Amino acid sequence: MNVFVAALVAFLSGSEAGISWDVPYEYRLGFSHLSDITLDGTDALLGQNSWLEQRFRLSPSVSWKPLTLKIEFDTFDGIVDGDVTSAAVAHSRVARSHKRGWAVDRFNLREAYLLADTPYGRIAAGQMAAKWGLGLVSNDGRAKPAFGEARGGDITERVYAATKPLKPVLKTGFFSDLAVAAGADYVIADAVAQNAKGDIAWQVFAALMHEPEKAGGDRGGLYYARRWQTDRDGARLDVNVLDAFVEESRTFEFEKGALTLYWAAEGAYVFGSTGMVTNLAAPEGQEIREWGFVGRGGLRAGGADVHVDLGHASGDGNPFDAEINAFKFNPEFREGMILFGEVLAFQSAAAERRFDRPDLLAVPPEGTQLLGTNGAITNATFLAIAGSAVFAKLWRLDLAVVLAEAARDIIDPFYTFRAGEARNFLDGKAGGNYLGTEIDVGLERRIPVVKDLNVRVRLEYGHLFAGEAFADRLGRPHADVDLVYGRLSIEK
């Protein structure tokens, strides 16, 4: 932290003309109403139907070329009033089990780092949010999803350097914009580790990317990361991540306006081993082999945008063998607002909880903390069709349809072990793989007040037609799920 204090003193003691700063902020107040979600084979319900939550985020930055100091933190973040989730999922990362919206000790430092742009490249060190590509694996949680809210993101203590080695020689052209980067992380929080809970994770990474100087240009790259982790129980995780992405667009000018076609894709392969999960087939731990991808294609014209996403996350149809195959997207990569973020998130959290109950199982197996999806897309193939339109300059209408099918049977290890046959989260017979169809619609109004002060009012509604994958022990389908979300935000 001394380096940041010293840098700040240097900024403030410099020439005022050479200093620039910016203080983006956002306060949001959201109200949600969610219909009942069944958690398990006993027909237990989530128990959270209506609640009010808030968050205030401040993101100041100060620049004195070539140095920039960036800080970001959240406070007053949580439920203000209303229902909380049931005790069956209280321990999980997705639980909304406490009313802490006004707690003065709820201060979450997301970023505090120093960045230097030199003639030879960029160097940065400190705590920062991390993202690569479309956010399939590494996602900073900063971008607002089409529906719902960004709530987390990958936070690391990071040092890295990036440069365009051919730029001084070639000046312009494709190869002049090729950049290489390398760095190291001590993980504070991401989809796999939570340092505050006792998980210790280190990783190193390297990347080759095409990063044009002009914003909005074609981008792409290759990324490799190697992680060493020891979890809160002393179990190890040793994995490698290979990730590639590309983003391109083409604009065509016509007499009455312009049409932009764009496409993007990202794919990742994760391999390694872990001692977090053991069983009779793998008493020392399991091998990891999992993969996922997403492709996107769309067009923009005037204030309208339509795109299609097609994605796949590999599944694992046998939790009792020697290999883990279920790939998880980063939870901040969203498709829809109910299926993955609510229903599967909380049903899998309840499955994790069953192993921690001594009345059900005297000695819980290792690795139960990996059962929860944390709201991530996993074990699924999905198609999402989405569109938005801006009208009267200040109104925006969003519409999305998400169809999803499980890549492999949804398996609940506890119910499967007890019954001696494959069972799902509701103790129903596994085999029906259609997850469902979700329809979401949103309407937003932006109200400019004065310079650097905007008010946004948004209303969203989602409906999930639950599929056969959620049939219970009597073969009954899960009831359809509705979610209404309203948000008032004040922001720069």
N, C-alpha and C positions, 0 to 999 in steps of 0.2 A: 504493500500500500504506500510505502515511502516514495516510490517512484512517481505515483500519481500526485501526491502532495507536492513534490518538488516540481513536477511539470505544471501544476496549477499555479504555483507561485511564480514560475517563469512566465506563464501566460499573462498573469495580472500585472507583472512588473515590466512587461514589454510595452512597446509603443502601441497606443490605443488604436492607431490607424491600421496596424498590422494584425489586429485581433478580430475575429468574427465568431459569433455564437448563434446557437439556435436552441429553442426550448419547446420541442413538440410535447404535447400532452393529450391525454384522453381520459375522460371519466365516462363510465357506462353504467347504466342501471337497467337490469333486465328482469322481466317477469316471465315465468314458465308455467305452463299447465300441461301435465303429462298424464295420459290414461294409464291404467294398471299394467304392469309387466310381471308375469309369472316367473319366479326365479328357479324353482326346482320341482321335484316330483311330489312334494307335499302340498303343492298349490300355494306356497308362500308368495307374497307379493312384495314388490319393491317398497311400497308404502310412501313414496314421495309423489304427490300429485301437483301441488302448487307451491311455488317458492319465489322469493325476491332476492336477487343478488346484485353485487356491485363490484367495481374495480376502478382504481385510479392508477394510471401509468404516467410517469414523467421520464422524458428521454433527452436530457440536456447534452449538448456537445459544444466544445470550445476549440477553435482552430487558430493556430499561429504558425503559418507555413514554415517548414513542412510537417509540423506536428498537429495532431488532432487528439483530443481527449474526449472519449464518449462514455456516458453513464446512462443506465436505464434501471428503473426500479418500479415495482408494484407495491401498493399499500391499500388498506381498506378493501381487501380482496376476499370475497366470500358471501355466504348467505346472510342476508339481513333479517329475513322473517319468512315464516312458512314451514312446510314439511321438510324433513330430512330423510335420507335413505335408511332402510332397516338395518338392524344389527347383523343380518346375514352377510352384508357386504361392507361393514363398517371399517374393516382393516384395509380395504383395497385402495389403489391409487385413484380410482374413479369415484370413490364414495363422496357423497355430499352430506356428511353426517354431523356437521357442526355449524352453528350460527356464529361465524367469526367475522362478519362483514364490517363490524365497527371495532374490532380488536386493534388496539394501538401497537401491539407487538408484532403484528402481521406485516413485516417489512421484507420484501423479496428482492434482493439485489440481483438483477439479471446481467448487467454489463458494467464494467469499469475497466477500460483498457486504453492504452496509448498506441496510436498509429502514426507511422512516419512514412510519407511518400517522398522518395528520393529519386534522383535521375536514373538510378539502377534498379528500382523496384520498390516494393512495399514491405515494411516490417511492422508487426503488431505483437503486443504482449499484454496479457491481463485476462480478466474474466469476460467472456463474450458468448453471444448466441451464435450457433453454427448452422449453416445450411449448405447443401450441395444439390445442384440440379433442380429438379421439380420438388424436392423434399421427400422423396420416397423413403430414404433411409435417414438422412440427416436433415433436420428441419428446425428452424429457429422459432416457429410459432408466431411469426410477426405478421404474416399476410392474413387478412381477413378472409375466411372461407365464404363460399357463396351462401351457405346456411349454417346457423349456429355460431359459435364463438371460438376463436383461438384461445387456448387456455394454458399451454405449457411451452414446450420447445426444448431443444438441446442446449445446455449451458455447460461450458468448460472453462477451466483455466488453461489458456492456449498461448503458445508462442509460435509464430509462423513467419515465413518469408516467401514472397512471390516476385517473379521478374519475367520480363519478355526478352529473352537473351538475343533474339535476332533483330529486335527493333532498331538498335543503333546502326545496323548494317543495311537492312532492307528498307527502313523508313515506312513504307506502305505495303499493302498487299496482305494476303491471307497469312503467310508465314510470319510476317512481322507482328501479327497479333497472337501468336502462339505463346502461351504463358506456362511456366512451371512453378509449382508451389510445394512446400514441404513444411511440416510442423509437428508439434507434439501437444497432447492434451492430458490434463488431469480432470476427470469428469466430475462435475458437480451434480448434474441431473440430466438424464435422458431416458429413452424408452426402456433401457436395460438396467441402469444403475441409479441409485439415489445415495449420494454421499452422506446426506443427513441421517440416513437409516443405517449407515455402517458399511455400505458397499464402496470398495476401493478399486477404481478403474483407471488405467493408463492406456493411451494409445498413441501411435505415430501414424502419420499419413503423408501421402504424396499425390500430386495431381498434375495432369497435363491437360490444358484446356485452350480453346479458341475463344478469346475474349476481346471483341472489337472495341475500339475507343468510343465509337458512336453508340449511345444507348439504344436498345431495341434491335441491335443487329443480330445476325445469326450467331448462336453460341453452341458450345458442346465441349465434352471433355471426358477423360478417364480418371477414376479416383480409386486409390487403394488405401485401406486402413488395416492396421494390426492392433488388436486389443488384448490386454492382459487384465483380468478382473478377479478379485476375491470378494465374494459376497459377504453379507452380514453374518452368515453361519460358517464362514471359512471355506466354502466351496469355490472352486476355480472355474474360470471361463477363459478360453484361449481361442479367439476367432479371427478370421480374415474376411474382409469385405472388398469385393470388386464391384464397381458401380460405373455405368456409362450413361450419358444423357446427351440429347441434342434438341435444340430449339431453332426453328427457322420460320420465316414468313416472306410473303411476296405481296406487294401492293400493286394494283392495277388502277390506273386513272381513267375515268370516263367523263363524258360531258356533264353528267348530273352528279358526279361524286366519285369517291374512291371505294374499291373493294379490296380487302386484305384477307388472304388465305394464310393460315398458320398451322403449324404442326409441331409436335414435340413428343419425345419418348424418353423413358428412363428404365433401365433394367439393372438388377443387382443380384449377385450370387454371394452367399455367405457360407463359409466352410470352416471347420475347426473341431473343437471338442470341449466338453464341459463335465465337471464333476458335480454340478448342481442337481442333476437328475440321475438317479441310479435305480436299477431294478435287477431282477434275477438274470436277465439277458445281458446286462451291462453293469456289474457290481462296482466297477471303478469309474463309471461315467459313460456318457454317450457321445457318439460322433454327431456333428452338425452338418447337414447338407440341405440348404433351402434356397429358394429363389423367388423373385417376383418382378413384375414389369407393369408399366402403364404406358399407353399410347394415347395421344390427343390430337384431334384434327378439328379445325373450325374456320369460321369466316366472320369478319366484321365489316359492317357497312353503316355509315352514319352513326347513330347511337345504338345500333343493334349488334348483338353478338350471339352466335350459335356454335356450340361445339359438342363433340362426342368423345367420351373417354372409354377406353377398353383396357381392363386390367386383370391381372391374375396374381394371386399369392398362393404359393404351394401349401398343401395341407399335409397332415400326418394322420393316417388312418389307424395307426397302431401305437398307442402310448407305452406298450410293454416290450418293445423291441430295443435294439441297441443304437437307434439313430433318430435324431430329431429332424423333421422335414418341414415343419410349419413356419413359413416366412410371415413376418409381421411388418406391414407398412408402418412408417412413423405415425403415431396417433394424430399428429397435426396435419397429415394428409387426409382430407375429408372427402367422402362421397355421400351425400345425404346427411340427415340429422338424427335418424332414429335407429335404423337397422344395426349399424356397426357401433355408433356412439352411445346408444342406450341399451337396446335389447341384448345383443351379444356381449357388450361390455359388462353388464350386470349379471347376466346368467353365468358367464365364465368366472366372474368374481365370486359368485355363490358357490361354484364348483370348487374353487380354491379353498373357500372357507370350510367345506365339508371335511377336508382332510385335517383341519385344525381342531375339530370337535372331538374331545375324548369320549363322548357318549356314542360316537359313531365309529371311531377308529382309535385304538389305544396308542399306537405308535405311528405318527404321520410319516409318510415317505419324504425323501428329500426332493426339492425342486418344485414344490407345490406353488411357489410364488410365480412360476412361469405359466401357470394355467390361465390366468387372467389376460384378456386381450388388451386391457386398458383403453378400449375404444378404437383399437387399430383394426384395419382391414387385414384379415388373415384367413387362410383356408377358403379362398373364394375366387370365383371368376365373376366379374361384374361388367355391366354396360351402363353408362350414365349419359343421358342426353340432356343438355342444359342450354338455356337461352336467357338472355337479358335484353332489356330495351330501356333506353333513357328517353323520356319525353318531357316536354315543357321545360327542359334543361335541368330541372330540380327534382324530378320524379324518376324512380327506377323500379322496374318490374322484373322479377326473376322467377324462372320456372325450371324444374328439374325432375326427371324420371330416372330412377335407379332400379335396375334388375340385377339380381345376384343369385348365384348358385354355389353351394359348397363344393370345393375341389375334391375333398374326400368326405366320408361320413363324419358328422359331428359326434365326437366321442367324449363322454364324461367318464373319466377313469374310475371314480368311486362307484357309480351305478353299474358300469361295465364289469368291474371286479366282483361286485356283490351278486349280479345276476348271472355271470358266466357267459354273457353274450353282449354284443355291442349295443350300448344305450346312449341316448343323448342327454342334454342338460336337464330335461324334464322327466327323465327316467322312461322316456318313450323308446321304442325300438328304432335303432339307427337304420338308415337306408334311404329315407326321403331327403333329398339333397337341395331342393329348391328353397332358398332362404326367403324370397319374397319380392314384392314390387313396392317401391316407395315413391310417392309423389310429393314434391315440395313446392311451395309457392311463397314468394316474398314481395313486399311492397315497401319502398323506402322514400322518404322525403328529406332532402337536404335544405337547411334553412341558414343561409349566410347571415350573420348578425353584424359583426364588424370585422375588421382585418384581424386575422389570426384567431377568430372565434366562429366556429360553425356548430350548428345543432343538427343532429340526424335523428329522425324518428323512423323506426322500422318495425314491421309486423310480419311474422312468418307463420306458416301452417304446414305441417307435414302429416302424412297418413301412410302407414305401413300396412299393406295387405300381407300378413305373415304367411310364409310358405310351409310346406309339409315337413321341413326340417325341424319345426318347433312343435310337432305332435307330442302329446303327453303319453303317460303309461296306458291310458285307455284309448289311445288313438285319436283323441280330440285335438283339433287345431288350436293354436294360440289365437286369442282374440286379436283383431286388428288394433293397432296402436296409433294414437293421435298425439301430436305435440303442437302446442301453440306457444310462440315466443314473441315477446314484445321488448324492444330496446329503445332507450333514450340515451344518446351519447352527446357529449360536449367535447370538442376537440379542436386542435389547431390544424 
